[in-house]
Amino acid sequence: MSYNFSKTKLNKFSFFSICSTKFGYGHYNRIKNLISIIKNKRNKIVHYSYGDKFKNIDFFLDKLDYEICQKNKVILDLTNKLFLDRNTISKIKKILGKKQNRNVYIIDEPTKKNLSIILNLDNIKTLIPFEVEKKLKKKLIKIKRIKIGFDYFIYPLNKVKKTNKIYDITLSFGGSDNYEGAFYVLKLLEKLKIKKKIAVVIGKYNKRFYKKKIFSICKKNNFKIIKFTKNFYNILNKSKLLITNSGLTKYEGVVHGIPVIVFSDSKESQKIDKVFINKTRQFHFSYLKREQNDILKLKNIITEQKKFKLFDKNFNKSYINKIRLFFDK
């Protein structure tokens, strides 16, 4: 007997993210990945992104208010200190405080003042899809209805494919790279004079003057430049080694089963990066950027072909179901 979807009650999902030069690309990309995971004929999906299609914050929040009142499943990925000023937080709290909708989900950051903690509301569920240090975790688990850990990292497995490896080393430092980590690593590689195929991914929101610096050093050393692409997973599939910063990309590299070297952006992000390193057994460089020490360390890892211990791939078999179950409840 054929199943009639027209008579089946649709699950309505409303996603809210941020995306711009100011906020980066991570929040938007994570929501796109989540949509890819839960999308099916029974789910009706709409995605609102401030800074991308929506430029007016009041109009953006009006959409949030509307979707909450419709009692749809509402998923927020908005935790960014540049977005969450006092006025915006106040408006969001007023909107989410409407008790008639208990289908509110926040994809949050592992920070002491994330959106879930600030709002402190009973009618939300929180997902922190990262590893978290023990001290911070004790604080976070006080949030009602929360799941934490790499087991919930949002990334569709259909992006992971076995292909020929074209790039020996790929550098990707997120959408903005405000700490200029990619340029710092390129200077290290330049001094090491490594004879390998090196690719550098230009961030979607890299500033113009910064792009010029990247282009200049790449041209001088014959490093390949790859412009931003929404199909970044294809680049990872073709890479033997990933060098990245404190963003989401380090998790993507591990899911793709390739070695990852992490250069921390800041003192705060380094705490989280070290938890990731301990969990996945990859390599780490401090945010302090001690050039001489970093050159020797990078040489030891790359030129002497120090062996990486890859993360257990068996976790891929179950974590997609965990994510779907979290948002189905």
C-alpha positions as CSV (number, residue, x, y, z in Angstrom):
1,M,0.0,0.0,0.0
2,S,1.4,3.4,-1.0
3,Y,2.0,6.0,1.7
4,N,0.2,9.2,1.2
5,F,2.5,12.1,2.4
6,S,-0.3,14.6,1.6
7,K,-2.3,13.3,4.5
8,T,0.8,13.2,6.9
9,K,1.3,16.1,9.2
10,L,4.4,17.9,8.2
11,N,7.1,18.8,10.7
12,K,7.8,22.5,10.2
13,F,11.4,23.6,10.9
14,S,12.4,27.3,11.0
15,F,16.2,27.9,11.1
16,F,17.8,31.2,12.2
17,S,21.5,31.9,11.6
18,I,24.0,34.8,11.1
19,C,26.5,35.3,8.2
20,S,28.6,38.3,7.2
21,T,32.1,39.8,7.2
22,K,31.5,40.7,10.8
23,F,30.1,37.3,12.0
24,G,31.9,34.9,9.7
25,Y,30.4,31.9,7.8
26,G,30.4,29.2,10.4
27,H,26.9,29.7,11.9
28,Y,25.3,29.8,8.4
29,N,27.3,26.8,7.2
30,R,26.4,24.7,10.3
31,I,22.7,25.3,9.7
32,K,23.0,24.3,6.0
33,N,24.7,21.1,7.2
34,L,21.9,20.4,9.7
35,I,19.2,21.0,7.0
36,S,21.0,18.5,4.8
37,I,20.9,15.9,7.6
38,I,17.2,16.3,8.6
39,K,15.7,17.1,5.2
40,N,13.1,14.7,4.0
41,K,9.5,14.7,2.5
42,R,7.9,15.0,6.0
43,N,9.9,18.1,7.0
44,K,9.1,21.6,5.7
45,I,12.1,23.8,6.1
46,V,12.7,27.6,6.0
47,H,16.1,29.3,6.7
48,Y,16.5,32.9,7.8
49,S,20.0,34.3,7.9
50,Y,20.8,37.8,9.2
51,G,23.6,39.4,7.3
52,D,23.0,37.3,4.2
53,K,19.5,37.9,2.9
54,F,18.2,39.8,5.9
55,K,20.0,43.2,6.5
56,N,17.5,44.7,8.9
57,I,17.8,43.1,12.4
58,D,14.2,44.2,13.5
59,F,12.8,42.5,10.4
60,F,14.9,39.4,11.2
61,L,13.6,39.2,14.7
62,D,10.1,39.8,13.5
63,K,10.4,36.6,11.5
64,L,11.6,34.8,14.7
65,D,8.6,36.1,16.6
66,Y,6.3,34.9,13.8
67,E,7.7,31.4,13.6
68,I,7.6,31.1,17.4
69,C,3.9,32.0,17.4
70,Q,3.3,29.4,14.7
71,K,4.6,26.8,17.1
72,N,7.0,25.5,14.6
73,K,10.3,23.9,15.6
74,V,12.7,26.8,15.8
75,I,16.5,26.3,15.7
76,L,18.8,29.2,16.5
77,D,22.5,29.4,15.7
78,L,23.2,33.0,16.8
79,T,25.8,32.9,19.6
80,N,28.3,35.6,18.6
81,K,29.3,38.5,20.8
82,L,29.2,40.9,17.9
83,F,25.6,40.0,17.2
84,L,24.3,39.5,20.8
85,D,24.3,43.0,22.1
86,R,22.2,43.9,25.1
87,N,19.3,45.2,23.0
88,T,19.2,42.1,20.8
89,I,19.4,39.7,23.7
90,S,16.5,41.5,25.4
91,K,14.3,41.2,22.3
92,I,15.2,37.5,21.8
93,K,14.4,36.7,25.4
94,K,11.0,38.4,25.1
95,I,10.2,36.4,22.0
96,L,11.4,33.1,23.3
97,G,9.7,33.6,26.6
98,K,6.4,32.7,25.1
99,K,5.6,29.5,26.8
100,Q,3.2,28.1,24.2
101,N,6.2,27.0,22.0
102,R,8.5,24.4,23.7
103,N,10.0,23.4,20.3
104,V,12.9,25.9,20.5
105,Y,16.5,24.7,20.0
106,I,19.7,26.6,20.4
107,I,22.9,25.4,18.7
108,D,25.3,27.0,21.1
109,E,29.0,27.8,21.7
110,P,31.1,26.3,24.6
111,T,31.6,29.6,26.3
112,K,30.8,30.9,29.8
113,K,28.2,33.4,28.4
114,N,26.5,31.6,25.6
115,L,22.9,32.4,24.5
116,S,21.4,29.5,26.5
117,I,23.0,30.7,29.8
118,I,22.1,34.3,29.1
119,L,18.4,33.5,28.4
120,N,18.0,31.0,31.2
121,L,14.6,29.8,29.8
122,D,12.9,26.5,30.5
123,N,11.3,26.1,27.1
124,I,14.5,25.6,25.1
125,K,16.8,22.6,24.2
126,T,20.5,23.3,23.8
127,L,23.0,21.5,21.6
128,I,26.8,22.2,22.0
129,P,28.4,20.0,19.2
130,F,31.9,20.4,20.5
131,E,34.2,19.0,23.2
132,V,34.3,21.1,26.3
133,E,36.9,21.5,29.1
134,K,35.8,19.9,32.5
135,K,35.5,23.2,34.4
136,L,33.3,24.8,31.8
137,K,31.3,21.5,31.3
138,K,30.2,21.6,35.0
139,K,28.8,25.0,34.3
140,L,27.1,24.1,31.1
141,I,25.4,20.9,32.3
142,K,23.3,23.1,34.6
143,I,21.5,24.2,31.5
144,K,18.2,22.2,31.3
145,R,17.7,19.9,28.3
146,I,21.3,20.0,26.9
147,K,23.5,17.7,24.9
148,I,27.3,18.3,24.6
149,G,30.2,16.7,22.6
150,F,31.8,15.8,19.4
151,D,29.3,13.0,19.0
152,Y,26.8,15.7,18.0
153,F,29.0,17.6,15.5
154,I,26.8,18.6,12.7
155,Y,28.2,17.3,9.4
156,P,26.4,15.2,6.7
157,L,28.4,12.0,6.0
158,N,27.6,12.1,2.3
159,K,30.2,14.8,2.0
160,V,33.0,12.4,2.9
161,K,34.2,10.5,-0.1
162,K,37.3,8.6,-1.1
163,T,39.1,10.5,-3.9
164,N,42.6,10.9,-5.2
165,K,44.7,13.2,-3.0
166,I,45.8,16.3,-4.9
167,Y,47.0,18.6,-2.1
168,D,49.7,17.6,0.4
169,I,48.8,20.4,2.7
170,T,45.6,22.5,2.7
171,L,45.3,25.7,4.7
172,S,41.8,27.0,5.7
173,F,41.3,29.6,8.4
174,G,37.6,30.2,8.3
175,G,35.5,32.8,6.7
176,S,37.2,35.9,8.2
177,D,40.5,34.9,9.7
178,N,40.6,38.0,11.9
179,Y,43.7,36.9,13.6
180,E,45.6,36.4,10.3
181,G,46.5,32.9,11.1
182,A,46.8,31.7,7.5
183,F,49.4,34.4,6.7
184,Y,51.4,33.5,9.8
185,V,51.5,29.8,8.8
186,L,52.4,30.7,5.2
187,K,55.4,32.6,6.5
188,L,56.4,29.5,8.4
189,L,56.1,27.3,5.4
190,E,58.0,29.8,3.2
191,K,61.0,29.7,5.6
192,L,60.9,25.9,5.7
193,K,61.0,25.7,1.9
194,I,58.8,22.6,1.9
195,K,58.6,21.0,-1.5
196,K,54.9,19.9,-1.3
197,K,51.7,20.8,-3.0
198,I,50.2,23.5,-0.8
199,A,46.7,24.9,-1.2
200,V,45.3,28.0,0.5
201,V,41.6,28.5,0.8
202,I,40.6,32.2,0.7
203,G,37.9,32.9,3.3
204,K,34.5,34.2,2.1
205,Y,34.9,37.3,4.3
206,N,38.6,38.0,4.2
207,K,39.2,41.7,4.0
208,R,40.7,43.1,0.8
209,F,44.1,44.1,2.2
210,Y,44.4,40.7,3.8
211,K,43.7,38.9,0.6
212,K,46.4,40.9,-1.1
213,K,48.9,39.7,1.5
214,I,47.8,36.1,1.0
215,F,48.0,36.4,-2.8
216,S,51.5,37.9,-2.7
217,I,53.1,35.3,-0.5
218,C,51.3,32.5,-2.4
219,K,52.5,33.8,-5.8
220,K,56.1,34.1,-4.6
221,N,56.2,30.5,-3.3
222,N,54.0,28.9,-6.0
223,F,51.3,28.0,-3.4
224,K,47.9,27.3,-5.0
225,I,45.1,29.7,-4.2
226,I,41.5,28.3,-3.9
227,K,38.7,30.8,-3.7
228,F,35.9,30.2,-1.3
229,T,33.5,27.5,-2.3
230,K,30.3,26.2,-0.7
231,N,31.7,22.7,-1.7
232,F,34.6,23.0,0.7
233,Y,34.2,19.3,1.5
234,N,35.5,18.5,-2.0
235,I,38.8,20.2,-1.1
236,L,39.0,18.1,2.1
237,N,38.4,14.9,0.2
238,K,41.4,15.8,-2.0
239,S,43.7,16.8,0.9
240,K,46.4,14.8,2.8
241,L,46.8,17.2,5.7
242,L,44.8,20.2,7.0
243,I,46.1,23.2,8.8
244,T,43.4,25.4,10.4
245,N,42.4,27.6,13.3
246,S,40.0,27.5,16.2
247,G,36.8,27.3,14.1
248,L,34.6,24.5,12.9
249,T,37.0,23.3,10.1
250,K,39.2,21.3,12.5
251,Y,36.2,19.0,13.2
252,E,35.4,18.6,9.5
253,G,39.0,17.5,8.9
254,V,38.7,14.8,11.5
255,V,35.4,13.6,10.1
256,H,37.1,13.3,6.7
257,G,39.8,11.1,8.3
258,I,42.7,13.4,7.6
259,P,45.4,14.7,10.0
260,V,44.8,18.2,11.4
261,I,47.1,20.8,12.8
262,V,45.4,23.5,14.8
263,F,46.8,27.1,15.3
264,S,44.7,28.7,18.1
265,D,43.3,32.1,17.5
266,S,43.3,33.4,21.0
267,K,43.9,32.5,24.7
268,E,40.2,31.8,25.1
269,S,39.8,29.6,22.1
270,Q,43.0,27.7,22.9
271,K,41.3,26.2,26.0
272,I,38.7,24.6,23.7
273,D,41.2,23.7,21.1
274,K,43.3,21.7,23.6
275,V,40.2,19.7,24.6
276,F,39.7,18.9,20.9
277,I,43.4,17.9,20.5
278,N,43.2,15.6,23.5
279,K,40.1,14.0,22.2
280,T,41.2,13.5,18.6
281,R,45.0,13.2,19.1
282,Q,46.0,15.9,16.5
283,F,48.7,18.6,16.7
284,H,48.4,22.0,18.2
285,F,50.2,25.4,18.1
286,S,49.7,28.2,20.6
287,Y,48.0,31.5,19.9
288,L,51.2,33.2,21.2
289,K,52.9,32.7,17.8
290,R,56.5,32.1,18.8
291,E,58.0,32.0,15.3
292,Q,61.3,30.2,15.9
293,N,59.7,27.5,18.1
294,D,56.8,27.1,15.7
295,I,59.1,26.7,12.7
296,L,61.0,23.9,14.4
297,K,57.9,22.2,15.5
298,L,56.2,22.4,12.1
299,K,59.4,21.1,10.5
300,N,59.3,18.1,12.9
301,I,55.7,17.4,12.1
302,I,55.8,17.8,8.3
303,T,59.3,17.3,6.9
304,E,60.2,14.5,9.2
305,Q,56.8,12.9,8.6
306,K,55.8,12.5,12.2
307,K,53.0,10.0,12.4
308,F,49.5,11.3,13.1
309,K,47.0,9.2,15.1
310,L,43.7,9.4,13.3
311,F,40.5,9.6,15.3
312,D,38.4,6.5,15.5
313,K,36.1,6.5,12.4
314,N,33.6,4.2,13.9
315,F,31.8,7.1,15.6
316,N,30.6,8.1,12.1
317,K,28.1,5.2,12.1
318,S,26.0,6.5,15.0
319,Y,26.3,10.2,15.4
320,I,24.0,11.2,12.5
321,N,21.1,9.3,14.2
322,K,21.9,11.1,17.5
323,I,21.5,14.4,15.8
324,R,18.3,13.5,14.1
325,L,16.8,12.1,17.3
326,F,17.7,15.3,19.2
327,F,15.7,17.5,16.8
328,D,12.9,15.0,16.4
329,K,11.9,14.9,20.0
